[in-house]
Amino acid sequence: MLTTSPSGMDIEEIITIISRWAQAGIVREFPSFLPQVLQQPSKISSPRELWPVFYGCYDWHSAVHSHWALARYVRWLPSHPQATSWIETLQHQITPSGMAGEFAFFTRSNWPSFERPYGWAWYLTLCSELASHPEPALQNLYQYLQPLEQILRGRFRDWLESLDRPIRTGEHNQTAFSLGMIYDYSKGMGDDALRMLIKRKSLSWHARDTHLPWALEPSAHDFLSPSLAVADLLSRTIDDPEEFSQWLRNAFPQWYDNSATLLAWPTVESLDRIDGKNAHWDGLAFSRAWMLLRIAQRLPHDHHLKPAFIEASHQQGRRGLNSLTSDSYMTTHWVGSFAAYWLSFHLSHDPHSDKPSSSIA
């Protein structure tokens, strides 16, 4: 066994489940959420015609992050019985001709904001994952992603420059989550100009935030916490841990003054996994868990809130694992990637770590 989760599930067992979801989903064309902007009467194209690589997993962004998840499993468990199959699936999907088709969609489409910013953030995260991958066969695939990477990176930069205010929702258009993901991408890829742009924007929007309304969360369809995601972002863009601690005190004064209020924050779980929007809470459990843990990691070593943030992360993540019993495609087409990103943090406090640590207490 690699290690055991707080729920009693072996980590390899968890990865076996969620990798099966990803492998099945990325080659499953239907059902599909098919948004298109039509300027005139025309043929409605199928998902595979529009997106020759990322046509599966119900929607484009879920297909992208499911490819990321498979690559991540290979990074963690190169000797897993299914590791060769994971590699072969990615090689079958990410091809020069397929990515040429993806590039053509984004450059010819009448909808330049398609998947902005959430899908763009996951695509750039996939680029970073493959560019640094220890498996040569997967690192080789990165070259096919680069033309679209350049397009989306440029569009994101232009959009962010023009954006006057943040988007504080709990769904795909939230700015804090995507800025954080692309900040990590820019650090990993050495794009200092993009990293500093994100830092400047995030601080101009959020440095003076106070009394964030966490107690009003979650909304019915959230899969991201609007309040916690801001703290997750600023844990990266505020350099000094003491300064970040002071920001946290202003933004979450109830938690700061009484850690019991943080530990009493109710956990979440979807009660209707057939409805795609209602299934969002399963992802919310995992995203809360990794955000809480990253915040804990960025606090000063002896900070009084660090143990509470770690325990709250465990509480949220344990609840999220209940979703692994689901057989509903409204869960399985995407929640596995959120579980994988949470595992990255829960195992090592670092979503870019090559190896899980020895325990998941």
C-alpha positions as CSV (number, residue, x, y, z in Angstrom):
1,M,0.0,0.0,0.0
2,L,1.1,3.5,-0.7
3,T,-0.7,5.1,2.3
4,T,-4.2,5.3,3.7
5,S,-6.6,8.2,3.7
6,P,-8.5,9.4,6.7
7,S,-11.6,7.7,5.3
8,G,-9.8,4.3,5.4
9,M,-9.4,4.2,1.6
10,D,-6.0,3.3,0.3
11,I,-4.6,6.0,-1.9
12,E,-3.9,3.6,-4.8
13,E,-7.6,2.5,-4.5
14,I,-8.7,6.1,-4.8
15,I,-6.5,6.7,-7.8
16,T,-7.7,3.5,-9.4
17,I,-11.3,4.8,-9.2
18,I,-10.7,8.3,-10.4
19,S,-8.3,7.3,-13.2
20,R,-11.0,4.9,-14.5
21,W,-13.4,7.9,-14.6
22,A,-10.9,10.0,-16.5
23,Q,-10.0,7.3,-19.0
24,A,-13.6,6.5,-19.8
25,G,-14.6,10.1,-19.9
26,I,-12.1,11.6,-22.3
27,V,-13.1,9.2,-25.1
28,R,-16.9,9.5,-24.4
29,E,-18.3,12.0,-26.9
30,F,-21.9,11.9,-25.6
31,P,-23.7,13.3,-23.6
32,S,-22.0,16.6,-24.3
33,F,-22.6,20.2,-23.3
34,L,-22.2,22.0,-26.6
35,P,-22.1,25.8,-26.4
36,Q,-21.7,27.5,-29.8
37,V,-22.1,31.1,-31.1
38,L,-23.6,31.1,-34.5
39,Q,-23.4,34.3,-36.6
40,Q,-25.6,32.8,-39.5
41,P,-27.5,29.7,-40.3
42,S,-25.0,26.8,-40.4
43,K,-24.4,23.2,-39.6
44,I,-24.2,22.3,-35.9
45,S,-21.0,20.4,-35.5
46,S,-20.5,17.5,-33.2
47,P,-18.1,17.7,-30.2
48,R,-15.4,15.6,-32.0
49,E,-15.7,17.8,-35.1
50,L,-15.2,20.9,-33.0
51,W,-12.6,19.6,-30.6
52,P,-10.7,16.6,-32.0
53,V,-8.8,16.1,-28.7
54,F,-10.9,17.5,-25.9
55,Y,-14.3,16.3,-27.0
56,G,-15.1,14.0,-24.1
57,C,-16.0,14.4,-20.4
58,Y,-19.2,16.3,-21.2
59,D,-17.5,19.6,-21.7
60,W,-14.2,21.0,-23.0
61,H,-12.7,22.1,-19.7
62,S,-13.4,18.7,-18.0
63,A,-11.8,16.9,-20.9
64,V,-8.7,19.1,-20.5
65,H,-8.3,18.6,-16.7
66,S,-9.0,14.9,-17.1
67,H,-6.0,14.7,-19.4
68,W,-4.0,16.6,-16.7
69,A,-5.2,14.1,-14.1
70,L,-4.0,11.0,-16.1
71,A,-0.6,12.6,-16.5
72,R,-0.5,13.4,-12.8
73,Y,-1.2,9.7,-11.9
74,V,1.7,8.6,-14.1
75,R,3.9,11.1,-12.3
76,W,2.9,9.7,-8.9
77,L,2.6,6.0,-9.6
78,P,4.8,5.1,-12.6
79,S,4.7,1.4,-11.5
80,H,0.9,1.2,-11.1
81,P,-0.6,-1.7,-13.1
82,Q,-2.6,0.9,-15.2
83,A,0.3,3.4,-15.7
84,T,1.1,2.1,-19.2
85,S,-2.6,2.3,-20.1
86,W,-2.7,5.9,-18.9
87,I,0.3,6.8,-21.0
88,E,-1.2,5.1,-24.1
89,T,-4.5,6.9,-23.6
90,L,-2.8,10.3,-23.6
91,Q,-0.7,9.4,-26.6
92,H,-3.8,8.3,-28.5
93,Q,-5.6,11.5,-27.7
94,I,-2.9,14.2,-27.9
95,T,-1.7,14.1,-31.5
96,P,-0.4,16.7,-34.0
97,S,-3.5,16.5,-36.2
98,G,-5.8,16.6,-33.2
99,M,-4.2,19.6,-31.6
100,A,-4.2,21.3,-35.1
101,G,-7.9,20.9,-35.0
102,E,-8.1,22.4,-31.5
103,F,-6.0,25.3,-32.6
104,A,-8.2,25.9,-35.6
105,F,-11.3,26.0,-33.5
106,F,-9.9,28.7,-31.2
107,T,-8.4,30.8,-34.1
108,R,-11.5,30.6,-36.4
109,S,-14.3,30.6,-33.9
110,N,-16.6,33.6,-33.6
111,W,-16.4,33.2,-29.8
112,P,-12.9,34.3,-28.7
113,S,-14.0,34.2,-25.0
114,F,-14.8,30.4,-25.2
115,E,-13.8,28.8,-21.9
116,R,-12.5,32.0,-20.4
117,P,-11.0,31.9,-17.8
118,Y,-11.6,28.5,-16.3
119,G,-10.9,26.3,-19.3
120,W,-7.8,28.4,-20.2
121,A,-6.5,27.9,-16.7
122,W,-6.8,24.2,-16.9
123,Y,-5.2,24.1,-20.4
124,L,-2.2,26.0,-19.2
125,T,-1.9,23.7,-16.2
126,L,-1.9,20.7,-18.5
127,C,0.9,22.4,-20.5
128,S,2.9,22.9,-17.4
129,E,2.3,19.3,-16.3
130,L,3.5,17.8,-19.6
131,A,6.4,20.2,-20.1
132,S,8.0,19.1,-16.8
133,H,6.9,15.5,-16.8
134,P,9.5,12.9,-15.8
135,E,8.0,10.4,-18.3
136,P,9.6,11.2,-21.7
137,A,6.7,9.9,-23.7
138,L,4.4,12.4,-22.0
139,Q,6.9,15.3,-22.0
140,N,7.1,14.7,-25.8
141,L,3.4,15.5,-26.1
142,Y,3.9,19.0,-24.8
143,Q,5.1,20.2,-28.2
144,Y,1.7,19.6,-29.7
145,L,0.1,21.8,-27.1
146,Q,2.3,24.8,-27.6
147,P,0.6,26.7,-30.5
148,L,-2.7,26.8,-28.6
149,E,-0.9,27.6,-25.4
150,Q,0.5,30.7,-27.0
151,I,-3.0,31.8,-28.1
152,L,-4.7,31.3,-24.8
153,R,-1.8,32.8,-22.8
154,G,-2.0,35.9,-24.9
155,R,-5.8,36.1,-24.7
156,F,-5.7,35.7,-21.0
157,R,-3.1,38.4,-20.6
158,D,-5.1,40.9,-22.7
159,W,-8.3,40.1,-20.9
160,L,-6.8,40.5,-17.5
161,E,-5.3,43.8,-18.4
162,S,-8.7,45.1,-19.5
163,L,-10.6,43.7,-16.4
164,D,-11.4,46.4,-13.9
165,R,-12.9,44.3,-11.1
166,P,-12.8,40.7,-10.0
167,I,-15.6,38.1,-10.5
168,R,-16.6,36.8,-7.1
169,T,-18.7,33.8,-7.9
170,G,-18.5,30.1,-7.0
171,E,-18.5,28.7,-10.5
172,H,-16.4,28.8,-13.7
173,N,-16.1,32.5,-14.3
174,Q,-14.6,33.2,-10.8
175,T,-11.4,35.1,-11.3
176,A,-9.5,34.1,-8.1
177,F,-9.3,30.4,-8.9
178,S,-8.1,30.9,-12.5
179,L,-5.6,33.6,-11.6
180,G,-4.1,31.3,-9.0
181,M,-3.8,28.4,-11.4
182,I,-2.2,30.6,-14.1
183,Y,0.0,32.2,-11.5
184,D,1.4,28.7,-10.7
185,Y,1.7,28.0,-14.4
186,S,3.7,31.2,-15.0
187,K,6.1,30.4,-12.1
188,G,6.6,26.9,-13.4
189,M,7.2,28.0,-17.0
190,G,9.3,31.0,-16.1
191,D,6.9,33.7,-17.5
192,D,7.8,36.5,-15.1
193,A,5.8,39.1,-17.0
194,L,2.6,37.1,-16.7
195,R,3.3,36.2,-13.0
196,M,3.8,39.9,-12.1
197,L,0.6,40.9,-14.0
198,I,-1.4,38.4,-12.0
199,K,0.2,39.6,-8.8
200,R,-0.5,43.2,-9.5
201,K,-4.1,42.6,-10.4
202,S,-4.8,40.3,-7.5
203,L,-3.4,42.8,-5.0
204,S,-5.2,45.7,-6.5
205,W,-8.5,43.9,-6.3
206,H,-8.1,42.1,-3.0
207,A,-5.4,43.6,-0.7
208,R,-8.0,45.7,1.1
209,D,-10.7,43.0,1.3
210,T,-12.2,42.8,4.8
211,H,-14.9,40.6,6.4
212,L,-15.3,38.2,3.4
213,P,-18.8,36.7,3.7
214,W,-17.8,33.0,4.1
215,A,-20.8,32.4,6.4
216,L,-23.2,33.0,3.5
217,E,-21.6,30.1,1.6
218,P,-22.2,27.9,-0.2
219,S,-24.6,28.9,-2.9
220,A,-26.6,26.0,-4.4
221,H,-24.3,25.6,-7.4
222,D,-20.9,26.4,-6.0
223,F,-17.9,24.2,-6.7
224,L,-15.5,26.9,-5.6
225,S,-15.6,29.1,-2.5
226,P,-15.7,32.8,-3.5
227,S,-14.2,33.8,-0.1
228,L,-11.7,31.1,0.4
229,A,-10.5,31.3,-3.2
230,V,-9.4,34.9,-2.7
231,A,-7.3,33.8,0.3
232,D,-5.9,30.9,-1.8
233,L,-4.9,33.4,-4.4
234,L,-3.3,35.9,-2.1
235,S,-1.4,33.1,-0.3
236,R,0.6,33.0,-3.5
237,T,0.8,36.7,-4.3
238,I,1.6,38.1,-0.9
239,D,5.2,37.3,-0.4
240,D,5.7,37.7,3.3
241,P,3.9,35.2,5.6
242,E,3.4,37.7,8.3
243,E,1.9,40.1,5.9
244,F,-0.4,37.4,4.6
245,S,-1.4,36.6,8.2
246,Q,-2.4,40.2,8.7
247,W,-4.4,40.1,5.5
248,L,-6.1,37.0,6.7
249,R,-7.0,38.6,10.0
250,N,-8.8,41.4,8.2
251,A,-10.5,39.2,5.7
252,F,-11.6,36.5,8.1
253,P,-11.7,38.1,11.6
254,Q,-14.1,35.5,13.1
255,W,-11.7,32.7,12.2
256,Y,-8.7,34.6,13.3
257,D,-10.2,35.4,16.7
258,N,-11.8,32.0,17.3
259,S,-10.6,29.0,15.3
260,A,-13.6,27.0,16.5
261,T,-15.7,29.0,14.0
262,L,-13.5,27.7,11.2
263,L,-13.8,24.1,12.4
264,A,-17.5,24.5,12.7
265,W,-17.9,25.5,9.1
266,P,-20.2,22.8,7.7
267,T,-18.8,20.3,5.3
268,V,-20.6,19.9,1.9
269,E,-21.8,16.9,-0.2
270,S,-24.0,16.7,-3.2
271,L,-27.4,15.1,-2.4
272,D,-28.4,14.9,-6.0
273,R,-25.7,13.7,-8.3
274,I,-28.0,13.3,-11.3
275,D,-28.4,17.1,-11.7
276,G,-25.2,18.5,-13.0
277,K,-25.4,21.8,-11.1
278,N,-26.4,20.1,-7.8
279,A,-23.4,17.8,-8.2
280,H,-21.1,20.8,-7.9
281,W,-20.9,20.4,-4.1
282,D,-18.8,17.3,-4.4
283,G,-16.1,19.3,-6.1
284,L,-16.6,22.1,-3.6
285,A,-15.6,19.8,-0.8
286,F,-12.3,19.0,-2.5
287,S,-11.5,22.6,-3.5
288,R,-12.2,23.9,0.0
289,A,-9.9,21.2,1.3
290,W,-6.9,22.1,-0.9
291,M,-7.4,25.8,-0.4
292,L,-7.5,25.5,3.4
293,L,-4.3,23.4,3.3
294,R,-2.4,25.9,1.0
295,I,-3.4,28.7,3.3
296,A,-2.1,26.8,6.3
297,Q,1.2,26.1,4.5
298,R,1.7,29.9,3.8
299,L,1.1,31.0,7.4
300,P,4.1,31.5,9.7
301,H,5.4,28.3,11.2
302,D,4.1,28.9,14.7
303,H,0.8,30.6,13.7
304,H,-2.1,29.8,16.0
305,L,-4.5,29.1,13.1
306,K,-2.3,26.7,11.3
307,P,-3.6,23.5,13.1
308,A,-7.2,24.6,12.6
309,F,-6.8,25.2,8.9
310,I,-5.1,21.8,8.5
311,E,-7.9,20.0,10.5
312,A,-10.6,21.9,8.6
313,S,-9.0,20.8,5.3
314,H,-9.1,17.2,6.5
315,Q,-12.8,17.6,7.4
316,Q,-13.8,18.9,4.0
317,G,-11.7,16.4,2.1
318,R,-13.0,13.4,4.0
319,R,-16.5,14.5,3.0
320,G,-15.6,14.8,-0.6
321,L,-14.4,11.2,-0.7
322,N,-18.1,10.1,-0.4
323,S,-18.5,11.1,-4.1
324,L,-16.2,8.2,-5.1
325,T,-19.2,5.8,-4.8
326,S,-21.1,7.7,-7.5
327,D,-21.9,6.2,-10.9
328,S,-23.5,9.4,-12.2
329,Y,-21.8,10.9,-15.2
330,M,-22.6,14.3,-13.7
331,T,-20.1,13.5,-11.0
332,T,-17.6,11.1,-12.8
333,H,-16.9,13.4,-15.8
334,W,-15.1,15.9,-13.6
335,V,-14.9,15.4,-9.8
336,G,-12.0,12.9,-10.1
337,S,-9.7,15.8,-11.3
338,F,-10.7,17.8,-8.2
339,A,-9.9,14.8,-6.0
340,A,-6.6,14.5,-7.8
341,Y,-5.7,18.1,-7.2
342,W,-6.7,17.8,-3.5
343,L,-4.6,14.6,-3.2
344,S,-1.6,16.6,-4.6
345,F,-1.9,19.0,-1.6
346,H,-3.1,16.6,1.0
347,L,-0.2,14.3,0.4
348,S,2.6,16.8,-0.1
349,H,1.3,20.3,0.4
350,D,2.5,20.9,-3.2
351,P,0.3,20.2,-6.2
352,H,3.4,20.0,-8.4
353,S,5.3,17.4,-6.3
354,D,6.4,14.3,-8.1
355,K,5.8,12.0,-5.1
356,P,3.2,11.7,-2.4
357,S,4.5,12.0,1.1
358,S,4.3,9.1,3.5
359,S,1.2,10.0,5.4
360,I,-2.2,11.7,5.0
361,A,-3.1,12.3,8.6
